[in-house]
Amino acid sequence: MFLTISTTGAPERPATDLGYLLHKHPDNAQAFPTSYGTAHVVYPEASAERCTAALLLEVDAVALVRRGKGKGRGGAPDAALAQYVNDRPYAASSLLAVALSSVFSSAMKGVCRARPELPARPLPLRIEVPALPARGGAGLVGALFEPLGWTVRAEPVALDSEFPEWGDSRYVGLVLDGEQRLADALRHLYVLLPVLDDAKHYWVSSDEVDKLLRAGEGWLPDHPEQKLITSRYLARRWSLTRQATERLELVRLAETDDSAVEEIDNAVDEPVEQPVDEPAEGAADSSAEESGAAAVAGAAGAAEEQAVPLAVRRREAIVDALRAAGAARVLDLGCGQGQLVQALLKDTRFTEIVGVDVSMRALTVASRRLKLDRMGERQAGRVRLVQGSLAYTDKRLKGYDAAVLSEVVEHLDLPRLPALEYAVFGSARPGTVIVTTPNVEYNVRWETLPAGHVRHSDHRFEWTRAEFRTWAGTVAERHGYAVEFAPVGSDDPEVGPPTQMAVFKILAEKPEKPEKPENASGEKKEEKAA
């Protein structure tokens, strides 16, 4: 099996620069041992005007069988003859892809110490693969390579030229032409050769996900055939395909948001918010004339109330508000590690619960918390965890009875709030929206919280009661909702409750449609996202 890589040159850029990029001198014929045979690199032509490098892989069929120990393509007991009669010596496959990564490893990484400027320069490339297995036909070959900027010619190979009535084989002769960086071209081939063959000659383990993401960096997240590529490359192993898909979606969201992946996947633990010396609920109603026994009982009740963390009270308040709204299908937007989803699952009146978060780490923790892999079929049918960014409209979020934004808004930069507002209230438009956020005025009641500090290092702001009501009122008026407010936790007569909650309910008549932000972050087009 072999392939050729050709380029043309000009006086200021000779074609023999290809030798520098491949780290293989055009004057030498070189051989490299691989796990399954010997790879040869030769240059059929090398001049300033045109240069061609050929990679030829001589497959050691005996070594392949021994190393595979009966596994892989042709290794099944009912296909024993396939170990001796097969296409491995002739057709490009995962064997050739592995040889590419081994022989041209520096070129794939875009490294050229002798000429550091060369790897970033696009070249007029032609790649020819005389015999390429293509499960899906020539149409699939075009669907895979054309979105990457290649001009594709894939000519089916006849089963037997002497008997044209037998039709075409599953092989094509492939020619790719395009202006590409050599590193990108090699990474395209490394991924797509085994995808088209739809088979791998070695056991696919979890490290294949990392290989796929490294080779697919910059092109795979947005490829229209991403799902097919991922599934076939990972030998249709469902768990690995899901893992790769989730990581690719995170990369896509980060690129769209002009952020690093680490900034997008910023799962935070839920803090235990319990003020020191917080007065117990209802303590002011106690009477001095209570009997001794009643006083003891009251003290025990106060201690029990005080022991309940604020996070638990917040979830209880949200669940009560959802019940009062009569909601059955609920979105938990910014679900984090799934605490609220877990609480909602305990009440059968909530028939569909969807947890949405941009962080795959958070969704993984939530899945473990909920024990989704061990959940019964009926219970599992009530809950879904999906990855998504609340800064963008998402058709999956439409049509729900209620949505919850619990301790979410304060994690966004203020300029991005209009995008979240439109995505939830303008686009998804659930019947009820519940928003909770810290009340910054209450922070003075935390003796361990330094003055001027927010409650969590990831909080971008914290609102006063007046600021929250102003924002909520503006949002409600703009999108056709009525809004009511309720305290969560002890309502201090001086500084209010530790958490403030707004319950938005959609009005019968929708007002004039608000203008959609010009980009996902709600900023002007000419401004870069923060």
C-alpha positions as CSV (number, residue, x, y, z in Angstrom):
1,M,0.0,0.0,0.0
2,F,1.3,3.5,-0.7
3,L,0.4,7.1,-1.2
4,T,2.2,10.1,-2.8
5,I,2.4,13.7,-1.8
6,S,3.4,16.2,-4.5
7,T,3.8,20.0,-4.6
8,T,4.9,22.5,-7.2
9,G,7.4,25.3,-6.6
10,A,8.5,28.7,-7.8
11,P,11.9,30.5,-7.8
12,E,11.3,32.0,-4.4
13,R,9.9,28.8,-3.0
14,P,11.4,25.6,-4.5
15,A,9.2,22.5,-4.4
16,T,12.1,20.6,-2.7
17,D,11.1,22.5,0.5
18,L,8.8,19.4,0.9
19,G,11.9,17.5,2.0
20,Y,12.5,20.0,4.9
21,L,8.9,19.6,6.0
22,L,8.9,15.8,5.9
23,H,12.3,15.7,7.5
24,K,13.3,13.3,4.7
25,H,16.1,14.2,2.2
26,P,15.0,13.8,-1.5
27,D,18.4,12.3,-2.4
28,N,18.0,9.4,0.0
29,A,15.8,6.3,0.0
30,Q,15.0,5.5,3.6
31,A,13.4,2.6,5.4
32,F,11.7,2.6,8.8
33,P,10.6,-0.4,10.8
34,T,7.0,-0.4,12.1
35,S,5.0,-2.8,14.2
36,Y,3.4,-4.4,11.1
37,G,6.1,-4.2,8.4
38,T,8.6,-1.8,6.9
39,A,7.8,1.8,5.7
40,H,9.8,3.2,2.8
41,V,10.1,6.9,1.8
42,V,11.4,7.7,-1.7
43,Y,11.2,10.7,-4.0
44,P,10.2,9.7,-7.6
45,E,10.9,13.3,-8.6
46,A,12.6,16.2,-6.8
47,S,13.2,19.5,-8.6
48,A,12.6,23.2,-7.9
49,E,9.5,23.0,-10.1
50,R,8.0,19.8,-8.8
51,C,8.6,17.4,-5.9
52,T,6.9,14.1,-5.0
53,A,7.4,12.0,-1.9
54,A,6.1,8.5,-1.8
55,L,5.3,6.4,1.4
56,L,5.3,2.7,0.7
57,L,4.3,0.3,3.5
58,E,5.4,-3.4,3.1
59,V,3.1,-5.3,5.4
60,D,4.4,-8.3,7.3
61,A,1.3,-10.5,7.2
62,V,2.7,-13.0,9.7
63,A,3.6,-10.3,12.2
64,L,0.2,-8.8,11.8
65,V,-1.5,-12.1,12.7
66,R,0.8,-12.8,15.6
67,R,0.5,-9.3,17.1
68,G,-3.3,-9.3,16.7
69,K,-3.6,-12.8,18.3
70,G,-6.7,-13.5,16.2
71,K,-8.3,-10.1,16.9
72,G,-9.2,-7.4,14.4
73,R,-10.3,-7.6,10.8
74,G,-10.1,-11.1,9.5
75,G,-9.3,-12.6,12.9
76,A,-12.7,-14.2,13.6
77,P,-12.7,-18.0,13.6
78,D,-15.2,-18.0,10.7
79,A,-12.9,-15.8,8.6
80,A,-9.6,-17.7,9.2
81,L,-8.8,-17.5,5.4
82,A,-8.8,-13.8,5.6
83,Q,-5.5,-14.0,7.5
84,Y,-3.9,-15.2,4.3
85,V,-6.0,-13.7,1.5
86,N,-6.8,-10.0,2.2
87,D,-6.2,-6.5,0.9
88,R,-3.6,-5.4,3.5
89,P,-0.6,-5.3,1.2
90,Y,-2.5,-3.2,-1.4
91,A,-5.1,-0.9,0.0
92,A,-4.7,2.1,2.3
93,S,-6.0,1.5,5.8
94,S,-5.3,2.2,9.4
95,L,-2.0,0.4,8.8
96,L,-0.9,3.2,6.5
97,A,-2.3,5.9,8.9
98,V,-0.1,4.5,11.7
99,A,2.9,4.5,9.3
100,L,2.1,8.2,8.5
101,S,2.2,9.2,12.1
102,S,5.3,7.2,12.8
103,V,7.4,8.2,9.8
104,F,6.2,11.8,9.5
105,S,5.6,12.6,13.2
106,S,7.4,15.9,13.2
107,A,5.7,17.0,10.0
108,M,2.3,16.2,11.5
109,K,3.1,18.3,14.6
110,G,4.1,21.2,12.3
111,V,7.8,21.2,13.5
112,C,10.7,22.1,11.2
113,R,13.8,23.1,13.1
114,A,15.9,23.8,10.0
115,R,13.2,26.1,8.4
116,P,10.8,27.1,11.2
117,E,8.8,29.4,8.9
118,L,7.8,26.6,6.5
119,P,5.2,24.6,8.5
120,A,2.8,27.7,8.7
121,R,3.0,28.2,4.9
122,P,0.2,26.6,2.7
123,L,1.5,24.6,-0.2
124,P,-0.2,23.6,-3.5
125,L,-0.5,19.9,-2.6
126,R,-1.6,16.9,-4.5
127,I,-2.2,13.6,-2.6
128,E,-2.8,10.4,-4.5
129,V,-3.9,7.1,-3.0
130,P,-4.3,4.5,-5.8
131,A,-6.4,2.0,-3.7
132,L,-8.5,3.3,-0.9
133,P,-11.3,1.2,0.7
134,A,-14.3,3.4,0.9
135,R,-17.3,2.0,2.8
136,G,-19.9,4.5,1.6
137,G,-18.6,5.0,-1.9
138,A,-17.1,8.0,-3.7
139,G,-19.9,10.2,-2.3
140,L,-18.7,9.7,1.2
141,V,-15.1,10.4,0.2
142,G,-16.2,13.8,-1.1
143,A,-18.3,14.5,2.0
144,L,-15.3,13.9,4.2
145,F,-12.6,15.8,2.3
146,E,-14.4,18.6,0.5
147,P,-15.4,20.5,3.7
148,L,-11.6,20.6,4.6
149,G,-10.8,22.6,1.4
150,W,-9.8,19.8,-0.9
151,T,-10.8,19.3,-4.5
152,V,-11.7,15.6,-4.6
153,R,-11.5,13.1,-7.4
154,A,-12.6,9.6,-6.3
155,E,-12.9,7.1,-9.1
156,P,-14.4,3.7,-8.2
157,V,-12.3,0.7,-9.0
158,A,-14.0,-2.1,-11.0
159,L,-14.2,-5.5,-9.3
160,D,-12.7,-7.0,-12.5
161,S,-12.0,-5.0,-15.7
162,E,-12.6,-8.2,-17.7
163,F,-16.1,-8.5,-16.3
164,P,-17.6,-5.0,-16.1
165,E,-21.0,-6.4,-15.4
166,W,-19.8,-7.3,-11.9
167,G,-19.8,-3.6,-11.1
168,D,-17.5,-1.6,-8.9
169,S,-15.6,-2.7,-5.8
170,R,-15.6,-0.8,-2.5
171,Y,-12.2,0.7,-3.5
172,V,-11.6,4.1,-5.1
173,G,-8.6,5.8,-6.6
174,L,-8.3,9.0,-4.7
175,V,-6.7,12.3,-5.8
176,L,-6.8,15.3,-3.5
177,D,-5.8,18.8,-4.7
178,G,-5.7,21.9,-2.5
179,E,-3.7,24.7,-0.8
180,Q,-3.0,23.3,2.6
181,R,-0.4,23.3,5.3
182,L,1.4,20.0,5.1
183,A,0.7,19.3,8.8
184,D,-3.1,19.7,8.3
185,A,-3.0,17.4,5.2
186,L,-1.2,14.7,7.1
187,R,-3.7,14.9,10.0
188,H,-6.6,14.8,7.6
189,L,-5.2,11.5,6.2
190,Y,-4.4,10.1,9.6
191,V,-8.0,10.4,10.7
192,L,-9.9,9.8,7.5
193,L,-8.1,6.7,6.0
194,P,-9.3,4.4,8.8
195,V,-12.7,6.2,8.8
196,L,-13.2,5.3,5.1
197,D,-12.0,1.8,5.6
198,D,-14.3,1.6,8.7
199,A,-12.0,-0.8,10.4
200,K,-8.8,-0.8,12.5
201,H,-6.2,-3.5,12.7
202,Y,-5.6,-2.9,16.4
203,W,-7.6,-2.8,19.6
204,V,-9.2,0.6,20.2
205,S,-8.8,1.8,23.8
206,S,-9.5,5.1,25.6
207,D,-6.2,6.7,24.4
208,E,-7.7,6.7,20.9
209,V,-9.9,9.6,21.9
210,D,-6.9,11.7,22.7
211,K,-5.3,10.8,19.4
212,L,-8.5,11.7,17.5
213,L,-8.7,15.1,19.3
214,R,-5.1,15.9,18.7
215,A,-5.3,15.0,15.0
216,G,-8.7,16.7,14.6
217,E,-7.7,20.0,16.3
218,G,-8.8,22.9,14.2
219,W,-11.1,21.0,11.8
220,L,-13.0,18.2,13.4
221,P,-15.3,20.2,15.9
222,D,-17.0,22.0,13.0
223,H,-16.9,19.2,10.4
224,P,-20.4,18.4,9.1
225,E,-19.6,14.6,9.3
226,Q,-18.2,14.8,12.8
227,K,-20.5,12.2,14.2
228,L,-19.7,9.6,11.5
229,I,-15.9,10.4,11.7
230,T,-15.9,10.0,15.5
231,S,-17.9,6.8,15.5
232,R,-15.9,5.1,12.8
233,Y,-12.5,6.2,14.0
234,L,-13.3,4.8,17.5
235,A,-14.5,1.5,16.0
236,R,-18.1,2.3,16.9
237,R,-17.5,1.9,20.6
238,W,-20.3,3.9,22.1
239,S,-18.7,5.0,25.4
240,L,-15.6,6.3,23.6
241,T,-17.7,8.0,20.9
242,R,-19.8,9.8,23.6
243,Q,-16.6,10.9,25.4
244,A,-15.1,12.3,22.2
245,T,-18.3,14.0,21.2
246,E,-18.6,15.7,24.5
247,R,-15.1,17.0,24.4
248,L,-15.5,18.2,20.8
249,E,-18.6,20.1,21.8
250,L,-16.7,21.8,24.6
251,V,-14.0,22.8,22.1
252,R,-16.6,24.2,19.7
253,L,-18.3,26.2,22.5
254,A,-14.9,27.6,23.6
255,E,-14.0,28.7,20.1
256,T,-17.5,30.3,19.5
257,D,-17.1,32.1,22.8
258,D,-13.6,33.2,22.1
259,S,-12.5,31.5,25.3
260,A,-10.1,28.8,26.5
261,V,-11.6,25.4,27.1
262,E,-10.5,25.7,30.8
263,E,-12.6,28.9,31.1
264,I,-15.7,27.2,29.6
265,D,-15.3,24.0,31.6
266,N,-15.2,25.9,34.9
267,A,-17.3,23.6,37.1
268,V,-17.4,25.0,40.7
269,D,-18.4,23.2,43.8
270,E,-21.5,24.3,45.5
271,P,-20.4,26.3,48.6
272,V,-22.0,25.6,52.0
273,E,-23.5,29.0,52.7
274,Q,-24.4,29.1,56.4
275,P,-23.9,32.4,58.2
276,V,-22.5,32.5,61.7
277,D,-25.2,33.1,64.4
278,E,-28.0,33.2,61.8
279,P,-31.3,33.7,63.6
280,A,-33.6,30.8,63.4
281,E,-36.7,31.0,61.3
282,G,-39.7,32.2,63.3
283,A,-37.7,32.9,66.5
284,A,-39.2,36.4,66.7
285,D,-42.6,34.8,67.3
286,S,-41.5,33.1,70.5
287,S,-43.2,34.4,73.7
288,A,-41.5,35.1,77.0
289,E,-44.5,33.4,78.7
290,E,-43.8,30.0,77.1
291,S,-43.5,27.2,79.6
292,G,-40.1,25.7,80.3
293,A,-40.9,22.6,78.2
294,A,-42.1,24.7,75.3
295,A,-38.9,26.8,75.5
296,V,-36.8,23.7,75.3
297,A,-38.7,22.4,72.3
298,G,-38.4,25.8,70.6
299,A,-34.7,25.9,71.2
300,A,-34.3,22.4,69.7
301,G,-36.4,23.4,66.7
302,A,-34.3,26.6,66.2
303,A,-31.1,24.6,66.3
304,E,-32.4,22.2,63.7
305,E,-33.5,25.0,61.5
306,Q,-30.2,26.7,61.8
307,A,-28.4,23.5,60.9
308,V,-30.1,23.4,57.4
309,P,-27.6,24.8,54.9
310,L,-28.7,27.7,52.7
311,A,-28.2,25.6,49.6
312,V,-30.8,23.1,50.8
313,R,-33.3,25.9,51.7
314,R,-32.7,27.3,48.2
315,R,-33.6,24.1,46.5
316,E,-36.6,23.6,48.7
317,A,-37.8,27.2,47.8
318,I,-37.3,26.5,44.1
319,V,-39.2,23.1,44.2
320,D,-42.1,24.8,46.1
321,A,-42.2,27.5,43.5
322,L,-42.3,25.0,40.6
323,R,-45.1,23.0,42.3
324,A,-47.1,26.2,42.8
325,A,-46.6,27.0,39.1
326,G,-47.9,23.5,38.1
327,A,-44.8,22.8,36.1
328,A,-44.2,19.3,34.9
329,R,-41.4,19.7,32.3
330,V,-38.5,21.6,33.9
331,L,-35.1,23.0,32.7
332,D,-32.3,23.4,35.2
333,L,-30.1,25.8,33.3
334,G,-26.6,25.8,34.7
335,C,-27.4,22.6,36.6
336,G,-23.8,22.2,37.9
337,Q,-23.3,18.9,39.7
338,G,-27.0,18.0,39.7
339,Q,-28.2,18.7,43.2
340,L,-31.5,20.4,42.0
341,V,-32.1,17.7,39.4
342,Q,-31.7,15.1,42.1
343,A,-34.3,16.9,44.3
344,L,-36.8,17.2,41.4
345,L,-36.5,13.5,40.6
346,K,-37.9,12.7,44.0
347,D,-41.3,14.3,43.1
348,T,-43.2,12.4,40.4
349,R,-45.2,15.4,39.4
350,F,-42.0,16.5,37.5
351,T,-42.3,14.3,34.4
352,E,-39.3,15.6,32.5
353,I,-36.2,17.2,33.9
354,V,-33.4,18.5,31.7
355,G,-30.1,19.6,33.3
356,V,-28.0,21.9,31.1
357,D,-24.5,23.0,31.7
358,V,-21.5,24.1,29.6
359,S,-19.1,22.1,31.8
360,M,-18.6,18.5,31.0
361,R,-16.9,18.0,34.3
362,A,-20.0,19.2,36.1
363,L,-22.2,16.9,33.9
364,T,-20.0,13.9,34.6
365,V,-20.3,14.5,38.4
366,A,-24.1,15.0,38.0
367,S,-24.4,11.8,36.1
368,R,-22.6,9.9,38.9
369,R,-24.6,11.7,41.6
370,L,-27.9,10.6,39.9
371,K,-26.5,7.1,39.1
372,L,-27.8,7.4,35.6
373,D,-26.1,4.2,34.5
374,R,-28.0,2.2,37.2
375,M,-31.3,4.0,37.0
376,G,-34.4,2.1,36.1
377,E,-35.9,2.6,32.7
378,R,-39.0,4.6,33.8
379,Q,-36.9,6.9,36.1
380,A,-34.2,7.4,33.4
381,G,-36.9,8.4,30.9
382,R,-37.6,11.5,33.1
383,V,-34.2,13.0,33.1
384,R,-31.6,14.2,30.6
385,L,-28.2,15.9,31.0
386,V,-27.1,18.0,28.0
387,Q,-24.2,20.2,27.3
388,G,-24.9,23.7,26.1
389,S,-24.0,27.4,26.6
390,L,-26.7,29.7,28.0
391,A,-25.2,32.6,26.0
392,Y,-26.7,31.1,22.8
393,T,-30.2,30.3,21.7
394,D,-30.9,26.6,21.6
395,K,-33.9,25.0,20.0
396,R,-33.7,22.1,22.4
397,L,-34.8,24.4,25.3
398,K,-38.1,25.4,23.7
399,G,-41.5,24.2,24.9
400,Y,-40.9,23.7,28.6
401,D,-43.2,24.6,31.5
402,A,-40.4,26.1,33.6
403,A,-36.8,27.0,33.7
404,V,-34.5,27.5,36.7
405,L,-31.4,29.7,36.9
406,S,-30.2,29.0,40.4
407,E,-27.1,30.9,41.3
408,V,-26.1,31.3,37.7
409,V,-26.3,34.9,36.6
410,E,-23.6,36.0,39.0
411,H,-21.1,33.8,37.3
412,L,-21.4,35.7,34.0
413,D,-19.7,39.0,33.1
414,L,-22.3,41.8,33.1
415,P,-22.0,42.5,29.4
416,R,-23.1,38.9,28.7
417,L,-26.3,39.1,30.6
418,P,-28.3,40.4,27.6
419,A,-27.3,37.2,25.6
420,L,-28.5,34.9,28.5
421,E,-31.7,37.0,28.8
422,Y,-32.6,36.7,25.2
423,A,-31.7,32.9,25.0
424,V,-34.0,32.2,28.0
425,F,-36.8,34.8,28.0
426,G,-36.8,35.7,24.3
427,S,-36.1,32.4,22.5
428,A,-36.8,29.5,24.9
429,R,-39.8,31.3,26.6
430,P,-40.8,28.8,29.3
431,G,-44.0,29.5,31.1
432,T,-42.2,30.1,34.4
433,V,-38.6,31.2,35.0
434,I,-37.1,31.1,38.5
435,V,-34.0,33.0,39.2
436,T,-32.0,33.0,42.4
437,T,-28.9,35.0,43.2
438,P,-27.0,36.1,46.3
439,N,-28.0,39.3,48.1
440,V,-24.8,41.2,48.6
441,E,-26.2,43.2,51.4
442,Y,-26.4,40.1,53.5
443,N,-22.7,39.5,53.2
444,V,-22.0,41.5,56.4
445,R,-23.7,38.6,58.3
446,W,-20.8,36.3,57.4
447,E,-18.1,36.9,60.0
448,T,-15.6,34.9,58.0
449,L,-16.2,36.8,54.7
450,P,-13.8,39.8,54.4
451,A,-15.5,43.1,53.7
452,G,-15.9,43.9,50.0
453,H,-15.4,40.2,49.0
454,V,-18.0,38.2,47.1
455,R,-19.1,34.8,48.3
456,H,-17.3,32.7,45.7
457,S,-14.2,33.5,43.7
458,D,-16.0,32.8,40.4
459,H,-18.7,35.4,41.1
460,R,-18.4,38.3,38.7
461,F,-20.8,40.5,40.6
462,E,-23.4,40.3,43.4
463,W,-26.5,42.4,43.4
464,T,-28.3,44.4,46.1
465,R,-32.0,43.8,46.4
466,A,-32.7,47.0,44.5
467,E,-30.4,46.1,41.7
468,F,-31.8,42.7,41.3
469,R,-35.4,44.0,41.3
470,T,-34.5,46.6,38.7
471,W,-32.9,44.0,36.4
472,A,-35.8,41.5,36.9
473,G,-38.4,44.2,36.3
474,T,-36.7,45.3,33.1
475,V,-36.4,41.7,31.8
476,A,-40.1,41.0,32.6
477,E,-41.3,44.1,30.8
478,R,-39.1,43.5,27.8
479,H,-40.2,39.9,27.2
480,G,-43.8,39.8,28.4
481,Y,-43.6,38.3,31.9
482,A,-44.9,39.3,35.3
483,V,-42.4,39.0,38.2
484,E,-42.7,38.4,41.9
485,F,-40.0,38.3,44.5
486,A,-39.5,36.1,47.5
487,P,-36.8,35.7,50.2
488,V,-34.8,32.5,50.6
489,G,-33.4,32.0,54.1
490,S,-33.9,34.2,57.1
491,D,-35.2,37.6,56.0
492,D,-33.1,40.0,58.1
493,P,-35.0,43.2,58.9
494,E,-31.9,45.3,58.1
495,V,-30.1,43.6,55.2
496,G,-32.7,41.2,53.8
497,P,-32.4,37.5,53.0
498,P,-29.1,35.7,52.1
499,T,-30.6,34.7,48.7
500,Q,-33.1,36.6,46.7
501,M,-35.5,34.8,44.3
502,A,-37.6,36.1,41.4
503,V,-40.4,34.1,39.8
504,F,-41.3,35.2,36.3
505,K,-44.6,34.1,34.8
506,I,-45.4,34.6,31.1
507,L,-48.3,36.9,30.2
508,A,-51.1,35.9,27.9
509,E,-50.0,38.3,25.2
510,K,-46.4,38.6,24.2
511,P,-45.1,42.1,23.7
512,E,-43.4,43.3,20.6
513,K,-40.4,41.0,19.9
514,P,-37.2,42.3,21.4
515,E,-34.2,42.9,19.2
516,K,-31.9,40.0,19.3
517,P,-28.3,40.7,20.3
518,E,-26.1,41.0,17.2
519,N,-23.9,38.2,18.6
520,A,-24.1,35.6,21.3
521,S,-22.6,37.8,24.0
522,G,-25.0,40.6,23.4
523,E,-22.2,43.0,22.3
524,K,-21.9,45.0,19.1
525,K,-20.4,43.1,16.2
526,E,-17.3,45.2,16.2
527,E,-16.6,44.5,19.8
528,K,-14.7,41.4,20.8
529,A,-16.3,39.1,23.4
530,A,-14.9,39.6,26.8
